[in-house]
Amino acid sequence: IVPTSIIASRKELANRSLVRVLPDWQMGSVDVHAVFPSGRAAKAAARALAEQMAEAFRLIL
């Protein structure tokens, strides 16, 4: 028994090397935060990464 996410285990679930034993069980929600240094504007690349990750999580979840 391994506690892992469906997202991280898609390939193994598809090829049946992993089998879901508690299909009705759902993990509670988890907060994810992007932290930027205080007193300075976040670099464009850091903001873009945070926005990209937020969009990816919205699509997945």
PDB file with one MODEL, atoms N, CA, C and O in Angstrom:
MODEL        1
ATOM      1  N   ILE A   1       0.858  -1.175   0.000  1.00  0.00           N
ATOM      2  CA  ILE A   1       0.000   0.000   0.000  1.00  0.00           C
ATOM      3  C   ILE A   1       0.893   1.223   0.000  1.00  0.00           C
ATOM      4  O   ILE A   1       1.786   1.357   0.837  1.00  0.00           O
ATOM      5  N   VAL A   2       0.644   2.118  -0.950  1.00  0.00           N
ATOM      6  CA  VAL A   2       1.450   3.329  -1.109  1.00  0.00           C
ATOM      7  C   VAL A   2       0.523   4.533  -1.179  1.00  0.00           C
ATOM      8  O   VAL A   2      -0.368   4.572  -2.028  1.00  0.00           O
ATOM      9  N   PRO A   3       0.714   5.521  -0.298  1.00  0.00           N
ATOM     10  CA  PRO A   3      -0.078   6.745  -0.436  1.00  0.00           C
ATOM     11  C   PRO A   3       0.550   7.645  -1.493  1.00  0.00           C
ATOM     12  O   PRO A   3       1.574   8.280  -1.240  1.00  0.00           O
ATOM     13  N   THR A   4      -0.046   7.700  -2.656  1.00  0.00           N
ATOM     14  CA  THR A   4       0.483   8.516  -3.747  1.00  0.00           C
ATOM     15  C   THR A   4      -0.681   9.162  -4.489  1.00  0.00           C
ATOM     16  O   THR A   4      -1.827   8.735  -4.352  1.00  0.00           O
ATOM     17  N   SER A   5      -0.388  10.165  -5.254  1.00  0.00           N
ATOM     18  CA  SER A   5      -1.468  10.832  -5.985  1.00  0.00           C
ATOM     19  C   SER A   5      -1.785  10.095  -7.283  1.00  0.00           C
ATOM     20  O   SER A   5      -0.931   9.426  -7.865  1.00  0.00           O
ATOM     21  N   ILE A   6      -3.014  10.234  -7.713  1.00  0.00           N
ATOM     22  CA  ILE A   6      -3.419   9.651  -8.993  1.00  0.00           C
ATOM     23  C   ILE A   6      -2.633  10.301 -10.122  1.00  0.00           C
ATOM     24  O   ILE A   6      -2.263   9.640 -11.092  1.00  0.00           O
ATOM     25  N   ILE A   7      -2.383  11.587  -9.991  1.00  0.00           N
ATOM     26  CA  ILE A   7      -1.645  12.327 -11.012  1.00  0.00           C
ATOM     27  C   ILE A   7      -0.240  11.760 -11.177  1.00  0.00           C
ATOM     28  O   ILE A   7       0.217  11.541 -12.298  1.00  0.00           O
ATOM     29  N   ALA A   8       0.443  11.523 -10.059  1.00  0.00           N
ATOM     30  CA  ALA A   8       1.815  11.015 -10.114  1.00  0.00           C
ATOM     31  C   ALA A   8       1.869   9.555 -10.552  1.00  0.00           C
ATOM     32  O   ALA A   8       2.919   9.077 -10.983  1.00  0.00           O
ATOM     33  N   SER A   9       0.759   8.849 -10.449  1.00  0.00           N
ATOM     34  CA  SER A   9       0.739   7.411 -10.736  1.00  0.00           C
ATOM     35  C   SER A   9      -0.071   7.043 -11.968  1.00  0.00           C
ATOM     36  O   SER A   9      -0.429   5.879 -12.143  1.00  0.00           O
ATOM     37  N   ARG A  10      -0.367   8.016 -12.826  1.00  0.00           N
ATOM     38  CA  ARG A  10      -1.213   7.743 -14.006  1.00  0.00           C
ATOM     39  C   ARG A  10      -0.701   6.578 -14.839  1.00  0.00           C
ATOM     40  O   ARG A  10      -1.464   5.683 -15.202  1.00  0.00           O
ATOM     41  N   LYS A  11       0.592   6.593 -15.140  1.00  0.00           N
ATOM     42  CA  LYS A  11       1.172   5.551 -16.001  1.00  0.00           C
ATOM     43  C   LYS A  11       1.017   4.170 -15.360  1.00  0.00           C
ATOM     44  O   LYS A  11       0.598   3.217 -16.017  1.00  0.00           O
ATOM     45  N   GLU A  12       1.353   4.070 -14.083  1.00  0.00           N
ATOM     46  CA  GLU A  12       1.281   2.787 -13.385  1.00  0.00           C
ATOM     47  C   GLU A  12      -0.161   2.299 -13.231  1.00  0.00           C
ATOM     48  O   GLU A  12      -0.424   1.099 -13.307  1.00  0.00           O
ATOM     49  N   LEU A  13      -1.086   3.222 -13.015  1.00  0.00           N
ATOM     50  CA  LEU A  13      -2.497   2.833 -12.941  1.00  0.00           C
ATOM     51  C   LEU A  13      -2.994   2.361 -14.305  1.00  0.00           C
ATOM     52  O   LEU A  13      -3.768   1.408 -14.396  1.00  0.00           O
ATOM     53  N   ALA A  14      -2.547   3.032 -15.361  1.00  0.00           N
ATOM     54  CA  ALA A  14      -2.972   2.656 -16.719  1.00  0.00           C
ATOM     55  C   ALA A  14      -2.452   1.278 -17.115  1.00  0.00           C
ATOM     56  O   ALA A  14      -3.172   0.498 -17.738  1.00  0.00           O
ATOM     57  N   ASN A  15      -1.190   0.971 -16.753  1.00  0.00           N
ATOM     58  CA  ASN A  15      -0.642  -0.333 -17.146  1.00  0.00           C
ATOM     59  C   ASN A  15      -0.872  -1.411 -16.083  1.00  0.00           C
ATOM     60  O   ASN A  15      -0.369  -2.528 -16.198  1.00  0.00           O
ATOM     61  N   ARG A  16      -1.642  -1.059 -15.045  1.00  0.00           N
ATOM     62  CA  ARG A  16      -2.067  -1.983 -13.990  1.00  0.00           C
ATOM     63  C   ARG A  16      -0.930  -2.499 -13.120  1.00  0.00           C
ATOM     64  O   ARG A  16      -1.100  -3.503 -12.428  1.00  0.00           O
ATOM     65  N   SER A  17       0.236  -1.834 -13.134  1.00  0.00           N
ATOM     66  CA  SER A  17       1.284  -2.217 -12.187  1.00  0.00           C
ATOM     67  C   SER A  17       0.948  -1.696 -10.789  1.00  0.00           C
ATOM     68  O   SER A  17       1.489  -2.182  -9.796  1.00  0.00           O
ATOM     69  N   LEU A  18       0.051  -0.703 -10.715  1.00  0.00           N
ATOM     70  CA  LEU A  18      -0.548  -0.250  -9.455  1.00  0.00           C
ATOM     71  C   LEU A  18      -2.052  -0.391  -9.589  1.00  0.00           C
ATOM     72  O   LEU A  18      -2.619  -0.121 -10.648  1.00  0.00           O
ATOM     73  N   VAL A  19      -2.688  -0.811  -8.524  1.00  0.00           N
ATOM     74  CA  VAL A  19      -4.134  -0.974  -8.517  1.00  0.00           C
ATOM     75  C   VAL A  19      -4.692  -0.178  -7.350  1.00  0.00           C
ATOM     76  O   VAL A  19      -4.187  -0.273  -6.231  1.00  0.00           O
ATOM     77  N   ARG A  20      -5.707   0.588  -7.601  1.00  0.00           N
ATOM     78  CA  ARG A  20      -6.345   1.376  -6.556  1.00  0.00           C
ATOM     79  C   ARG A  20      -7.181   0.457  -5.675  1.00  0.00           C
ATOM     80  O   ARG A  20      -8.087  -0.217  -6.166  1.00  0.00           O
ATOM     81  N   VAL A  21      -6.882   0.423  -4.366  1.00  0.00           N
ATOM     82  CA  VAL A  21      -7.603  -0.486  -3.470  1.00  0.00           C
ATOM     83  C   VAL A  21      -8.732   0.202  -2.706  1.00  0.00           C
ATOM     84  O   VAL A  21      -9.614  -0.477  -2.180  1.00  0.00           O
ATOM     85  N   LEU A  22      -8.725   1.517  -2.634  1.00  0.00           N
ATOM     86  CA  LEU A  22      -9.798   2.269  -1.972  1.00  0.00           C
ATOM     87  C   LEU A  22     -10.318   3.345  -2.928  1.00  0.00           C
ATOM     88  O   LEU A  22     -10.074   4.531  -2.707  1.00  0.00           O
ATOM     89  N   PRO A  23     -11.028   2.950  -3.983  1.00  0.00           N
ATOM     90  CA  PRO A  23     -11.418   3.909  -5.022  1.00  0.00           C
ATOM     91  C   PRO A  23     -12.348   5.028  -4.541  1.00  0.00           C
ATOM     92  O   PRO A  23     -12.394   6.093  -5.157  1.00  0.00           O
ATOM     93  N   ASP A  24     -13.085   4.802  -3.458  1.00  0.00           N
ATOM     94  CA  ASP A  24     -14.004   5.837  -2.975  1.00  0.00           C
ATOM     95  C   ASP A  24     -13.351   6.815  -2.004  1.00  0.00           C
ATOM     96  O   ASP A  24     -13.955   7.831  -1.660  1.00  0.00           O
ATOM     97  N   TRP A  25     -12.138   6.530  -1.558  1.00  0.00           N
ATOM     98  CA  TRP A  25     -11.456   7.399  -0.601  1.00  0.00           C
ATOM     99  C   TRP A  25     -10.836   8.584  -1.323  1.00  0.00           C
ATOM    100  O   TRP A  25     -10.205   8.422  -2.368  1.00  0.00           O
ATOM    101  N   GLN A  26     -11.017   9.769  -0.768  1.00  0.00           N
ATOM    102  CA  GLN A  26     -10.431  10.989  -1.321  1.00  0.00           C
ATOM    103  C   GLN A  26      -9.648  11.701  -0.228  1.00  0.00           C
ATOM    104  O   GLN A  26     -10.135  11.849   0.893  1.00  0.00           O
ATOM    105  N   MET A  27      -8.454  12.136  -0.546  1.00  0.00           N
ATOM    106  CA  MET A  27      -7.665  12.913   0.388  1.00  0.00           C
ATOM    107  C   MET A  27      -8.275  14.306   0.515  1.00  0.00           C
ATOM    108  O   MET A  27      -8.861  14.819  -0.438  1.00  0.00           O
ATOM    109  N   GLY A  28      -8.142  14.909   1.673  1.00  0.00           N
ATOM    110  CA  GLY A  28      -8.630  16.267   1.872  1.00  0.00           C
ATOM    111  C   GLY A  28      -7.854  17.254   1.020  1.00  0.00           C
ATOM    112  O   GLY A  28      -6.812  16.919   0.455  1.00  0.00           O
ATOM    113  N   SER A  29      -8.363  18.458   0.934  1.00  0.00           N
ATOM    114  CA  SER A  29      -7.698  19.472   0.115  1.00  0.00           C
ATOM    115  C   SER A  29      -6.387  19.925   0.762  1.00  0.00           C
ATOM    116  O   SER A  29      -6.205  19.820   1.975  1.00  0.00           O
ATOM    117  N   VAL A  30      -5.500  20.418  -0.059  1.00  0.00           N
ATOM    118  CA  VAL A  30      -4.190  20.887   0.382  1.00  0.00           C
ATOM    119  C   VAL A  30      -3.984  22.283  -0.184  1.00  0.00           C
ATOM    120  O   VAL A  30      -4.226  22.523  -1.367  1.00  0.00           O
ATOM    121  N   ASP A  31      -3.541  23.192   0.657  1.00  0.00           N
ATOM    122  CA  ASP A  31      -3.241  24.546   0.189  1.00  0.00           C
ATOM    123  C   ASP A  31      -1.836  24.591  -0.398  1.00  0.00           C
ATOM    124  O   ASP A  31      -0.914  23.971   0.132  1.00  0.00           O
ATOM    125  N   VAL A  32      -1.679  25.317  -1.477  1.00  0.00           N
ATOM    126  CA  VAL A  32      -0.370  25.524  -2.108  1.00  0.00           C
ATOM    127  C   VAL A  32      -0.152  27.027  -2.189  1.00  0.00           C
ATOM    128  O   VAL A  32      -1.036  27.765  -2.622  1.00  0.00           O
ATOM    129  N   HIS A  33       1.018  27.476  -1.776  1.00  0.00           N
ATOM    130  CA  HIS A  33       1.311  28.908  -1.751  1.00  0.00           C
ATOM    131  C   HIS A  33       2.591  29.201  -2.522  1.00  0.00           C
ATOM    132  O   HIS A  33       3.539  28.416  -2.485  1.00  0.00           O
ATOM    133  N   ALA A  34       2.613  30.312  -3.206  1.00  0.00           N
ATOM    134  CA  ALA A  34       3.841  30.827  -3.820  1.00  0.00           C
ATOM    135  C   ALA A  34       4.333  31.945  -2.903  1.00  0.00           C
ATOM    136  O   ALA A  34       3.570  32.851  -2.567  1.00  0.00           O
ATOM    137  N   VAL A  35       5.589  31.887  -2.501  1.00  0.00           N
ATOM    138  CA  VAL A  35       6.147  32.866  -1.566  1.00  0.00           C
ATOM    139  C   VAL A  35       7.208  33.680  -2.294  1.00  0.00           C
ATOM    140  O   VAL A  35       8.130  33.130  -2.897  1.00  0.00           O
ATOM    141  N   PHE A  36       7.064  34.992  -2.228  1.00  0.00           N
ATOM    142  CA  PHE A  36       8.003  35.906  -2.865  1.00  0.00           C
ATOM    143  C   PHE A  36       8.664  36.759  -1.791  1.00  0.00           C
ATOM    144  O   PHE A  36       8.065  36.982  -0.740  1.00  0.00           O
ATOM    145  N   PRO A  37       9.883  37.242  -2.025  1.00  0.00           N
ATOM    146  CA  PRO A  37      10.554  38.099  -1.040  1.00  0.00           C
ATOM    147  C   PRO A  37       9.743  39.367  -0.772  1.00  0.00           C
ATOM    148  O   PRO A  37       9.169  39.953  -1.690  1.00  0.00           O
ATOM    149  N   SER A  38       9.702  39.781   0.489  1.00  0.00           N
ATOM    150  CA  SER A  38       8.950  40.987   0.827  1.00  0.00           C
ATOM    151  C   SER A  38       9.734  42.230   0.432  1.00  0.00           C
ATOM    152  O   SER A  38      10.963  42.212   0.370  1.00  0.00           O
ATOM    153  N   GLY A  39       9.014  43.297   0.170  1.00  0.00           N
ATOM    154  CA  GLY A  39       9.640  44.575  -0.130  1.00  0.00           C
ATOM    155  C   GLY A  39      10.141  44.728  -1.552  1.00  0.00           C
ATOM    156  O   GLY A  39      10.605  45.802  -1.934  1.00  0.00           O
ATOM    157  N   ARG A  40      10.053  43.672  -2.337  1.00  0.00           N
ATOM    158  CA  ARG A  40      10.498  43.746  -3.733  1.00  0.00           C
ATOM    159  C   ARG A  40       9.416  43.150  -4.615  1.00  0.00           C
ATOM    160  O   ARG A  40       8.682  42.251  -4.204  1.00  0.00           O
ATOM    161  N   ALA A  41       9.331  43.650  -5.795  1.00  0.00           N
ATOM    162  CA  ALA A  41       8.400  43.061  -6.758  1.00  0.00           C
ATOM    163  C   ALA A  41       8.966  41.716  -7.217  1.00  0.00           C
ATOM    164  O   ALA A  41      10.171  41.577  -7.430  1.00  0.00           O
ATOM    165  N   ALA A  42       8.091  40.744  -7.364  1.00  0.00           N
ATOM    166  CA  ALA A  42       8.537  39.436  -7.836  1.00  0.00           C
ATOM    167  C   ALA A  42       9.030  39.549  -9.272  1.00  0.00           C
ATOM    168  O   ALA A  42       8.484  40.305 -10.074  1.00  0.00           O
ATOM    169  N   LYS A  43      10.061  38.793  -9.576  1.00  0.00           N
ATOM    170  CA  LYS A  43      10.565  38.780 -10.952  1.00  0.00           C
ATOM    171  C   LYS A  43       9.491  38.220 -11.876  1.00  0.00           C
ATOM    172  O   LYS A  43       8.676  37.386 -11.480  1.00  0.00           O
ATOM    173  N   ALA A  44       9.510  38.690 -13.096  1.00  0.00           N
ATOM    174  CA  ALA A  44       8.506  38.265 -14.077  1.00  0.00           C
ATOM    175  C   ALA A  44       8.501  36.750 -14.244  1.00  0.00           C
ATOM    176  O   ALA A  44       7.437  36.144 -14.371  1.00  0.00           O
ATOM    177  N   ALA A  45       9.675  36.137 -14.243  1.00  0.00           N
ATOM    178  CA  ALA A  45       9.756  34.683 -14.418  1.00  0.00           C
ATOM    179  C   ALA A  45       9.104  33.959 -13.238  1.00  0.00           C
ATOM    180  O   ALA A  45       8.422  32.952 -13.428  1.00  0.00           O
ATOM    181  N   ALA A  46       9.312  34.467 -12.026  1.00  0.00           N
ATOM    182  CA  ALA A  46       8.713  33.842 -10.842  1.00  0.00           C
ATOM    183  C   ALA A  46       7.196  33.989 -10.866  1.00  0.00           C
ATOM    184  O   ALA A  46       6.476  33.042 -10.548  1.00  0.00           O
ATOM    185  N   ARG A  47       6.712  35.155 -11.235  1.00  0.00           N
ATOM    186  CA  ARG A  47       5.260  35.365 -11.342  1.00  0.00           C
ATOM    187  C   ARG A  47       4.665  34.458 -12.415  1.00  0.00           C
ATOM    188  O   ARG A  47       3.604  33.864 -12.223  1.00  0.00           O
ATOM    189  N   ALA A  48       5.360  34.361 -13.543  1.00  0.00           N
ATOM    190  CA  ALA A  48       4.873  33.516 -14.642  1.00  0.00           C
ATOM    191  C   ALA A  48       4.815  32.052 -14.208  1.00  0.00           C
ATOM    192  O   ALA A  48       3.858  31.347 -14.528  1.00  0.00           O
ATOM    193  N   LEU A  49       5.833  31.596 -13.482  1.00  0.00           N
ATOM    194  CA  LEU A  49       5.837  30.215 -12.996  1.00  0.00           C
ATOM    195  C   LEU A  49       4.671  29.984 -12.040  1.00  0.00           C
ATOM    196  O   LEU A  49       3.970  28.979 -12.153  1.00  0.00           O
ATOM    197  N   ALA A  50       4.458  30.903 -11.099  1.00  0.00           N
ATOM    198  CA  ALA A  50       3.359  30.763 -10.143  1.00  0.00           C
ATOM    199  C   ALA A  50       2.011  30.734 -10.866  1.00  0.00           C
ATOM    200  O   ALA A  50       1.141  29.934 -10.524  1.00  0.00           O
ATOM    201  N   GLU A  51       1.838  31.590 -11.849  1.00  0.00           N
ATOM    202  CA  GLU A  51       0.581  31.611 -12.609  1.00  0.00           C
ATOM    203  C   GLU A  51       0.395  30.328 -13.414  1.00  0.00           C
ATOM    204  O   GLU A  51      -0.713  29.799 -13.495  1.00  0.00           O
ATOM    205  N   GLN A  52       1.469  29.832 -14.005  1.00  0.00           N
ATOM    206  CA  GLN A  52       1.414  28.586 -14.780  1.00  0.00           C
ATOM    207  C   GLN A  52       1.050  27.410 -13.878  1.00  0.00           C
ATOM    208  O   GLN A  52       0.234  26.566 -14.248  1.00  0.00           O
ATOM    209  N   MET A  53       1.655  27.357 -12.699  1.00  0.00           N
ATOM    210  CA  MET A  53       1.353  26.275 -11.762  1.00  0.00           C
ATOM    211  C   MET A  53      -0.095  26.360 -11.281  1.00  0.00           C
ATOM    212  O   MET A  53      -0.773  25.338 -11.174  1.00  0.00           O
ATOM    213  N   ALA A  54      -0.568  27.566 -10.991  1.00  0.00           N
ATOM    214  CA  ALA A  54      -1.955  27.735 -10.555  1.00  0.00           C
ATOM    215  C   ALA A  54      -2.919  27.241 -11.629  1.00  0.00           C
ATOM    216  O   ALA A  54      -3.896  26.559 -11.318  1.00  0.00           O
ATOM    217  N   GLU A  55      -2.656  27.576 -12.872  1.00  0.00           N
ATOM    218  CA  GLU A  55      -3.512  27.125 -13.972  1.00  0.00           C
ATOM    219  C   GLU A  55      -3.457  25.607 -14.116  1.00  0.00           C
ATOM    220  O   GLU A  55      -4.489  24.971 -14.331  1.00  0.00           O
ATOM    221  N   ALA A  56      -2.273  25.022 -14.002  1.00  0.00           N
ATOM    222  CA  ALA A  56      -2.135  23.565 -14.111  1.00  0.00           C
ATOM    223  C   ALA A  56      -2.923  22.868 -13.006  1.00  0.00           C
ATOM    224  O   ALA A  56      -3.600  21.873 -13.266  1.00  0.00           O
ATOM    225  N   PHE A  57      -2.843  23.376 -11.778  1.00  0.00           N
ATOM    226  CA  PHE A  57      -3.599  22.777 -10.681  1.00  0.00           C
ATOM    227  C   PHE A  57      -5.100  22.920 -10.901  1.00  0.00           C
ATOM    228  O   PHE A  57      -5.855  21.998 -10.592  1.00  0.00           O
ATOM    229  N   ARG A  58      -5.542  24.044 -11.422  1.00  0.00           N
ATOM    230  CA  ARG A  58      -6.976  24.219 -11.703  1.00  0.00           C
ATOM    231  C   ARG A  58      -7.458  23.182 -12.718  1.00  0.00           C
ATOM    232  O   ARG A  58      -8.554  22.638 -12.580  1.00  0.00           O
ATOM    233  N   LEU A  59      -6.648  22.912 -13.730  1.00  0.00           N
ATOM    234  CA  LEU A  59      -7.030  21.944 -14.763  1.00  0.00           C
ATOM    235  C   LEU A  59      -7.037  20.520 -14.224  1.00  0.00           C
ATOM    236  O   LEU A  59      -7.903  19.721 -14.581  1.00  0.00           O
ATOM    237  N   ILE A  60      -6.078  20.203 -13.368  1.00  0.00           N
ATOM    238  CA  ILE A  60      -5.953  18.846 -12.832  1.00  0.00           C
ATOM    239  C   ILE A  60      -7.011  18.570 -11.780  1.00  0.00           C
ATOM    240  O   ILE A  60      -7.628  17.506 -11.765  1.00  0.00           O
ATOM    241  N   LEU A  61      -7.208  19.532 -10.912  1.00  0.00           N
ATOM    242  CA  LEU A  61      -8.120  19.312  -9.792  1.00  0.00           C
ATOM    243  C   LEU A  61      -9.460  19.855 -10.147  1.00  0.00           C
ATOM    244  O   LEU A  61     -10.390  19.777  -9.344  1.00  0.00           O
TER     245      LEU A  61
ENDMDL
END
